[in-house]
Each structure stands twice: as structure tokens, then as C-alpha cells.
Amino acid sequence: MKDLHSHILYGIDDGSKSIDESIALLKKLEESGITDLMLTPHYIENSKYNINNNDKETIFQKLKAKAKKEKINIRLYLGNEVYITSNFIKLLKQEEIKTLNGSKYLLLEFPMSQIYNNTLEIINELVRRGYVPVLAHPERYKEFQKHPDVVDEYLRSGVLLQGNFTSLFGKYGKEAEKTLKYFIKNKWITFLGSDVHHDVKFNEKKLRRKLLKITKNKEYIEDLLNKNFNKVIENKDLGILR
């Protein structure tokens, strides 16, 4: 399985605090069946979570070297989870934020309790510029929990959805679990990720059984867990029609 969302790049957000913690988490992920991992530290403009690409890259290379020394067989890639801002394009040009593995795919996050009035305008600007917005954990946003079909407006604008597979096992409450199941049934989710910060509780076989019960579609499950991740890494189109 391949994981699009994690906070294992140490010392720069609310995830791993040290290289030793990162290595311990990587070992647990490898034991759980993860073969490829996107490191997506938070970037929140005008906050303490605002390390630029050059500094992220330095930490990333140190972690990769340490993982290799520890014989951890997980391929690591670098990106960001960026809190929504009207300055996306400026931050990209200034190399403050990073797309997923340098591709056209950008992982972004909404506020949990509300959606800004200009959100679609911001998304449309990204799409016009050739980027593909990937919305992190849509099942956790209160607006989508109350009105899940509202997400269709974002899908039609070009947004892809990345669900947290831990939501399927109740980590974020019953509403998040219910909402993610609904999105998966409708094939609105394109990627799954752990969103791991400090702990790893994961069983790939159990997850696959859960997904098969929800969707009954093995090909779609393989897309969620492997194939769509590969296309991001290769910067290829996903071919998803809306």
C-alpha cells in the first residue's frame, strides 16, 4: 500500500518531533505494509508551520539517509499539506510550499468548522494555472458531514479527494466514518492516506476487507491504495471524469 499523507518529516509541524521518532514510525509503517510514503508537513501561512522548500529538503535528505542506514525499505517523497490561502500561486513561485513530489498535484486543507466564501475562486485559480488540488480528509469537515453532496461542486471544479483510512475505523468519530463511507461508495475518493502524526495503528488486510465491504470493487480499491499514488509520483493525469 502507498500512503499519500503523513507528518513524519520531523521537527517542523505537529507531527514527529525528532529524527528518532520518524525512524520508529517508518519502521512501524513498513511492518504494516506501507511501501511508499509521501511526507506532507503542514504549511500554514503566517504561523510557526511555515518552513520553506529549501529547509524542508535539508531535513528530508537527512531522514532519507537515516532510513537507508536503518535498512527501511519505504520509498519517501516530499510535499506539503497547505492550509487554504489566496496566496497559493505566490507561495509556489517563492518556493515556500511544495507540490506532491514536485508534480502538478497540491495537497490542501480546509478549516474544519467552516468553508471560506472564496474557496471555489481559489481552487479555480489553481486549476487555471495547471495545478490539481487534492483536498485532504474531506470526511472531517463539518460542512461535508452535514451536507455530503455539497462536495460534488468541488469535484466538478477539478478537486480530487484524499480520505484518511483511519476514519473508517472511528478515529475521528462516527460522522467522519459515515461520510467517508458515503464518498467511497460514490467513488469520489481518489487517494487514501494515514495522516500519521505520532502513532501507527494499521492493518492492510483489515483495511482491504473494509473497503471491499463498502465498494465491492477490487479495481477501485487498487486505484485507491496503489495506482493513483503512482500517477501522482509520475505526474500523470488520472483520467477521472466528472
Kinemage of the C-alpha trace (Angstrom):
@kinemage 1
@onewidth
@group {chain A} dominant
@subgroup {mainchain}
@vectorlist {calphas} color= white
{ca met a 1} P 0.000 0.000 0.000
{ca lys a 2} L 1.081 3.584 -0.712
{ca asp a 3} L 0.334 6.465 1.635
{ca leu a 4} L -0.245 9.997 0.281
{ca his a 5} L -0.461 11.901 3.580
{ca ser a 6} L 1.839 11.864 6.608
{ca his a 7} L 3.533 14.111 9.158
{ca ile a 8} L 6.797 12.241 9.616
{ca leu a 9} L 9.162 14.987 8.438
{ca tyr a 10} L 10.412 15.774 11.905
{ca gly a 11} L 10.546 18.997 13.872
{ca ile a 12} L 8.531 21.293 11.631
{ca asp a 13} L 4.846 20.790 12.474
{ca asp a 14} L 2.603 18.962 14.959
{ca gly a 15} L 3.841 15.569 13.771
{ca ser a 16} L 7.119 13.817 14.535
{ca lys a 17} L 9.372 15.837 16.835
{ca ser a 18} L 12.704 14.119 16.154
{ca ile a 19} L 14.523 12.005 13.609
{ca asp a 20} L 14.402 9.069 16.033
{ca glu a 21} L 10.613 9.323 16.294
{ca ser a 22} L 10.388 9.473 12.492
{ca ile a 23} L 12.519 6.346 12.127
{ca ala a 24} L 10.390 4.488 14.689
{ca leu a 25} L 7.219 5.472 12.799
{ca leu a 26} L 8.722 4.434 9.465
{ca lys a 27} L 9.585 1.015 10.873
{ca lys a 28} L 6.014 0.551 12.093
{ca leu a 29} L 4.620 1.638 8.722
{ca glu a 30} L 6.896 -0.798 6.917
{ca glu a 31} L 5.736 -3.603 9.197
{ca ser a 32} L 2.146 -2.632 8.408
{ca gly a 33} L 2.652 -2.957 4.646
{ca ile a 34} L 3.441 0.586 3.511
{ca thr a 35} L 5.925 0.603 0.619
{ca asp a 36} L 5.749 4.264 -0.467
{ca leu a 37} L 5.136 7.330 1.668
{ca met a 38} L 4.513 10.989 0.871
{ca leu a 39} L 5.783 13.331 3.572
{ca thr a 40} L 3.332 16.224 3.784
{ca pro a 41} L 4.176 18.611 6.639
{ca his a 42} L 1.702 21.362 7.367
{ca tyr a 43} L 2.265 24.760 5.825
{ca ile a 44} L 0.078 27.432 7.383
{ca glu a 45} L 0.776 30.955 6.208
{ca asn a 46} L 1.674 33.435 8.963
{ca ser a 47} L 2.137 30.700 11.557
{ca lys a 48} L 5.037 28.714 13.012
{ca tyr a 49} L 4.331 25.981 10.425
{ca asn a 50} L 5.956 27.812 7.537
{ca ile a 51} L 9.278 26.163 6.705
{ca asn a 52} L 10.286 26.799 3.085
{ca asn a 53} L 11.201 24.209 0.469
{ca asn a 54} L 14.952 24.561 0.909
{ca asp a 55} L 14.775 23.852 4.640
{ca lys a 56} L 12.287 21.013 4.130
{ca glu a 57} L 14.604 19.445 1.579
{ca thr a 58} L 17.534 19.541 4.006
{ca ile a 59} L 15.553 17.682 6.680
{ca phe a 60} L 14.154 15.309 4.063
{ca gln a 61} L 17.620 14.275 2.890
{ca lys a 62} L 18.756 13.675 6.480
{ca leu a 63} L 15.735 11.462 7.095
{ca lys a 64} L 16.272 9.520 3.872
{ca ala a 65} L 19.906 8.901 4.778
{ca lys a 66} L 18.974 7.719 8.261
{ca ala a 67} L 16.214 5.468 6.906
{ca lys a 68} L 18.663 3.906 4.456
{ca lys a 69} L 21.153 3.319 7.257
{ca glu a 70} L 18.387 1.629 9.275
{ca lys a 71} L 17.556 -0.536 6.217
{ca ile a 72} L 13.974 0.742 5.998
{ca asn a 73} L 12.519 -0.219 2.620
{ca ile a 74} L 9.985 2.557 2.128
{ca arg a 75} L 10.314 4.945 -0.810
{ca leu a 76} L 9.966 8.512 0.510
{ca tyr a 77} L 8.628 11.540 -1.344
{ca leu a 78} L 8.201 15.154 -0.293
{ca gly a 79} L 5.249 17.517 -0.474
{ca asn a 80} L 3.145 19.722 1.801
{ca glu a 81} L -0.318 19.872 3.269
{ca val a 82} L -1.095 23.547 2.755
{ca tyr a 83} L -3.812 25.363 4.657
{ca ile a 84} L -6.014 27.134 2.135
{ca thr a 85} L -4.903 30.641 1.213
{ca ser a 86} L -5.477 33.089 -1.608
{ca asn a 87} L -1.673 33.254 -1.955
{ca phe a 88} L -1.108 29.716 -3.276
{ca ile a 89} L 0.473 30.898 -6.536
{ca lys a 90} L 2.735 33.414 -4.778
{ca leu a 91} L 3.898 30.782 -2.271
{ca leu a 92} L 4.575 28.286 -5.059
{ca lys a 93} L 6.625 30.829 -7.035
{ca gln a 94} L 8.605 31.791 -3.942
{ca glu a 95} L 9.258 28.082 -3.226
{ca glu a 96} L 7.665 28.318 0.173
{ca ile a 97} L 5.305 25.395 -0.473
{ca lys a 98} L 5.839 22.186 -2.388
{ca thr a 99} L 3.508 20.187 -4.573
{ca leu a 100} L 3.448 16.413 -4.164
{ca asn a 101} L 6.862 15.195 -5.360
{ca gly a 102} L 7.162 18.341 -7.479
{ca ser a 103} L 4.144 17.337 -9.568
{ca lys a 104} L 1.088 19.367 -10.534
{ca tyr a 105} L -0.790 17.840 -7.575
{ca leu a 106} L -1.107 20.040 -4.479
{ca leu a 107} L -2.437 18.725 -1.157
{ca leu a 108} L -4.515 21.353 0.628
{ca glu a 109} L -6.578 21.617 3.778
{ca phe a 110} L -9.774 23.480 4.656
{ca pro a 111} L -10.766 24.833 8.091
{ca met a 112} L -12.562 22.069 9.998
{ca ser a 113} L -15.614 24.035 11.071
{ca gln a 114} L -16.323 26.196 8.021
{ca ile a 115} L -15.514 26.713 4.362
{ca tyr a 116} L -14.390 30.167 3.233
{ca asn a 117} L -16.673 32.045 0.860
{ca asn a 118} L -13.905 32.436 -1.727
{ca thr a 119} L -12.798 28.785 -1.629
{ca leu a 120} L -14.045 27.902 -5.114
{ca glu a 121} L -12.456 31.053 -6.509
{ca ile a 122} L -9.092 29.996 -5.028
{ca ile a 123} L -9.467 26.458 -6.388
{ca asn a 124} L -10.440 27.691 -9.837
{ca glu a 125} L -7.303 29.849 -9.953
{ca leu a 126} L -5.121 26.825 -9.129
{ca val a 127} L -6.802 24.783 -11.841
{ca arg a 128} L -6.407 27.579 -14.408
{ca arg a 129} L -2.701 27.607 -13.604
{ca gly a 130} L -2.425 23.893 -14.328
{ca tyr a 131} L -2.423 22.537 -10.775
{ca val a 132} L -4.605 19.733 -9.455
{ca pro a 133} L -5.926 20.469 -5.954
{ca val a 134} L -6.117 17.409 -3.693
{ca leu a 135} L -8.295 18.011 -0.648
{ca ala a 136} L -7.068 16.281 2.493
{ca his a 137} L -9.520 14.306 4.664
{ca pro a 138} L -12.821 15.739 3.319
{ca glu a 139} L -14.774 13.471 5.656
{ca arg a 140} L -13.582 15.503 8.653
{ca tyr a 141} L -15.056 18.863 7.580
{ca lys a 142} L -18.279 19.745 9.354
{ca glu a 143} L -19.881 21.168 6.192
{ca phe a 144} L -19.420 17.907 4.291
{ca gln a 145} L -20.551 15.827 7.245
{ca lys a 146} L -23.814 17.792 7.345
{ca his a 147} L -24.243 18.032 3.565
{ca pro a 148} L -22.024 15.395 1.870
{ca asp a 149} L -23.413 16.045 -1.616
{ca val a 150} L -22.004 19.594 -1.477
{ca val a 151} L -18.615 18.032 -2.231
{ca asp a 152} L -19.784 17.381 -5.798
{ca glu a 153} L -19.397 21.102 -6.532
{ca tyr a 154} L -15.718 20.837 -5.656
{ca leu a 155} L -15.251 17.664 -7.657
{ca arg a 156} L -16.680 19.360 -10.732
{ca ser a 157} L -14.258 22.256 -10.251
{ca gly a 158} L -11.327 19.817 -10.510
{ca val a 159} L -10.633 18.890 -6.888
{ca leu a 160} L -9.568 15.338 -6.008
{ca leu a 161} L -10.221 13.883 -2.573
{ca gln a 162} L -7.816 12.137 -0.189
{ca gly a 163} L -9.524 10.303 2.649
{ca asn a 164} L -7.873 9.232 5.902
{ca phe a 165} L -8.298 5.461 6.068
{ca thr a 166} L -8.235 5.698 9.880
{ca ser a 167} L -11.609 7.449 9.603
{ca leu a 168} L -13.080 4.112 8.518
{ca phe a 169} L -12.140 2.701 11.932
{ca gly a 170} L -13.635 5.505 14.006
{ca lys a 171} L -10.561 7.627 14.763
{ca tyr a 172} L -12.375 10.894 14.054
{ca gly a 173} L -15.835 9.878 15.214
{ca lys a 174} L -18.946 8.352 13.706
{ca glu a 175} L -19.784 11.277 11.426
{ca ala a 176} L -16.381 11.193 9.736
{ca glu a 177} L -16.638 7.418 9.323
{ca lys a 178} L -20.121 7.675 7.848
{ca thr a 179} L -19.122 10.487 5.485
{ca leu a 180} L -16.028 8.696 4.176
{ca lys a 181} L -18.020 5.520 3.537
{ca tyr a 182} L -20.539 7.574 1.555
{ca phe a 183} L -17.770 9.200 -0.501
{ca ile a 184} L -16.161 5.826 -1.227
{ca lys a 185} L -19.480 4.292 -2.268
{ca asn a 186} L -19.841 7.134 -4.769
{ca lys a 187} L -16.200 6.682 -5.910
{ca trp a 188} L -15.478 10.289 -5.002
{ca ile a 189} L -12.301 9.421 -3.099
{ca thr a 190} L -9.171 9.205 -5.251
{ca phe a 191} L -6.496 8.571 -2.619
{ca leu a 192} L -6.223 7.186 0.888
{ca gly a 193} L -3.608 8.126 3.463
{ca ser a 194} L -2.752 7.620 7.109
{ca asp a 195} L -2.285 11.284 8.114
{ca val a 196} L 0.069 9.775 10.693
{ca his a 197} L 1.462 12.181 13.297
{ca his a 198} L 2.714 10.196 16.285
{ca asp a 199} L 1.130 6.770 16.284
{ca val a 200} L 0.568 3.987 13.770
{ca lys a 201} L -2.334 1.591 14.163
{ca phe a 202} L -2.810 -0.042 10.813
{ca asn a 203} L -3.589 -3.410 9.282
{ca glu a 204} L -3.596 -3.528 5.487
{ca lys a 205} L -5.621 -6.742 5.243
{ca lys a 206} L -8.255 -5.383 7.597
{ca leu a 207} L -8.434 -2.177 5.559
{ca arg a 208} L -8.846 -4.079 2.297
{ca arg a 209} L -11.669 -6.148 3.791
{ca lys a 210} L -13.372 -2.983 4.991
{ca leu a 211} L -13.048 -1.331 1.574
{ca leu a 212} L -14.338 -4.404 -0.236
{ca lys a 213} L -17.390 -4.435 2.012
{ca ile a 214} L -18.063 -0.777 1.199
{ca thr a 215} L -17.407 -0.691 -2.540
{ca lys a 216} L -17.403 -4.319 -3.844
{ca asn a 217} L -14.950 -3.102 -6.488
{ca lys a 218} L -11.429 -4.563 -6.331
{ca glu a 219} L -10.144 -2.421 -9.209
{ca tyr a 220} L -11.230 0.773 -7.466
{ca ile a 221} L -9.574 -0.407 -4.239
{ca glu a 222} L -6.313 -0.975 -6.108
{ca asp a 223} L -6.584 2.544 -7.513
{ca leu a 224} L -7.067 3.939 -4.004
{ca leu a 225} L -4.192 2.044 -2.461
{ca asn a 226} L -1.615 1.991 -5.254
{ca lys a 227} L -2.273 3.077 -8.822
{ca asn a 228} L -3.428 6.654 -8.248
{ca phe a 229} L -0.437 7.302 -5.984
{ca asn a 230} L 1.858 6.121 -8.782
{ca lys a 231} L 0.326 8.574 -11.213
{ca val a 232} L 0.981 11.451 -8.842
{ca ile a 233} L 4.629 10.430 -8.476
{ca glu a 234} L 4.938 10.230 -12.264
{ca asn a 235} L 2.979 13.489 -12.686
{ca lys a 236} L 0.466 11.793 -14.974
{ca asp a 237} L -3.206 12.559 -15.496
{ca leu a 238} L -5.575 10.391 -13.512
{ca gly a 239} L -8.207 10.342 -16.227
{ca ile a 240} L -11.074 10.911 -13.809
{ca leu a 241} L -14.182 12.240 -15.480
{ca arg a 242} L -16.669 14.469 -13.657
